[in-house]
Amino acid sequence: MKQLLAHFSEQGGDAMEVAQCQQAPHERAQLATLAVQFGLLASQGSDFHQPCAWIELGRKLWLPAGVEGVWHSWEAAAE
């Protein structure tokens, strides 16, 4: 994963999905650590494919402290 993220970042990638529905807290923390390590912004994914009774769309998608949401770069890009 670290090699992939290093290559992604070197090629101009600037963000990665950190928060997902039904994700274990340790997985989210690990992804957040990797995002910070490789200087990547963080996104939140609802991963909507079809209606499902057991997934609350848009819930539990908080970002851990220390990562910056990708949407913070949108205003600067629009200027």
Secondary structure, DSSP 8 states (H G I E B T S, - for coil): -HHHHHHHHHTT--EEEEEETT--HHHHHHHHHHHHHTT-EEEEE---SS--TT--TT-S----TT--BGGGGHHHHH-
